[in-house]
Amino acid sequence: MYLSPGILEKRAQQKETTAEQDRPETNYALPEDIIYGFQNEIKSMKNFLLDQKVHKEFKSLVIVGEYGVGKTSLCKMIFNDKDVKSVYAPRIWVSMHSLEPGEDKKIYVLKRILMDLGVENEMLKSIHEEIEQEVATKKEKGETDTETATEKEISALLYALRLNLRWKKYLIVFDDVREEDEWNEILDDDEKKVKEDEKWGKYLSDGFPKGSGGRVIYTTREESLAMKLVAEEHEIHRLWPLTDTKSIWDIYAAALQENKQKEPPRNDKKCLDELMNKSRGLPLAIKLMATLLPVFLDSEKAAEDGSANGGTDSANDPLASEENRNTSPLRTSED
């Protein structure tokens, strides 16, 4: 495998090699390179967020699609859109990438949101310590408790979250939610929940105030999880691989330039077809392909520099085949 100069330079600057994370941490910052191919999706998402007919209702949406299709990039564009920023405050980005060892997953996520809202870590520690003390005291007295310490802490954090979001038109993005996160409840109010259990703070929905136009967006790879996060099918937005060849080529050419390729391969039908077949229209796969140097067959090299037939320019040779005149820039040493 032959890597492009830019990639080799980046690797040389790394002091030590680390294993690639299956679930890297993300943030809301826009990437430096231009994002292509999401015009229709951006329009649809903005309609979801800026629809004045339901501006006071709580709404949630799940973006579901396979790895590398661009779910996070799409959310970043929406999160940083000037029209969206002018309407929503606060805006919170939650990367579901990791958890503190030994900590309950829901508690970890709730703390992350509260800290983004300005709640001090000392206050969160105080909540935890008070609950631990309450549980210990009841145990010493021999009193029975219907709730565990974890359930009590989740309830307290949900109450704090509700207070901090009350009357605010908030936007929260949960990026890369997975089944193992145990964040798999519908956040809309459900009358059935209230009837079955009158206790407040048992459900995640209790922490998200309704009536001020709050919005929650999830991204996930798992279709089955998407169905658990929203109440209606229309609240699931499926993001498909790109089929627009221009966008695919623009992503590839931009990545080549970033990786310090001297000049991009020829943009012809053969190149585009091969790029489409190997990347399957996934933006991440297209960028990864741009990290590999093109490898040509001997006959293709000869057609490029005219070295065959005593240096004759094959482009002007009527006997030269069309196959020899067309380069295959996407063929790599792994083929």
Secondary structure, DSSP 8 states (H G I E B T S, - for coil): --B-HHHHHHHHH-SS-----SS----S---SS---S-HHHHHHHHHHHH-GGGTTS-EEEEEE--TTSSHHHHHHHHHT-HHHHHH-BSEEEEE-S---TTS-HHHHHHHHHHHHTT--HHHHHHHHHHHHHHHHHHHHHT---SS-HHHHHHHHHHHHHHHHHTT-B-EEEEES--GGGT-----S--HHHHHH---TTSSGGGGS--SS--EEEEEES-HHHHHHH-SSGGGEEE------HHHHHHHHHHHHHHTT-SS----SHHHHHHHHHHHTT-HHHHHHHTTB-----HHHHHHHH--GGGG--GGG-TTS-HHHHS--TT--TT-
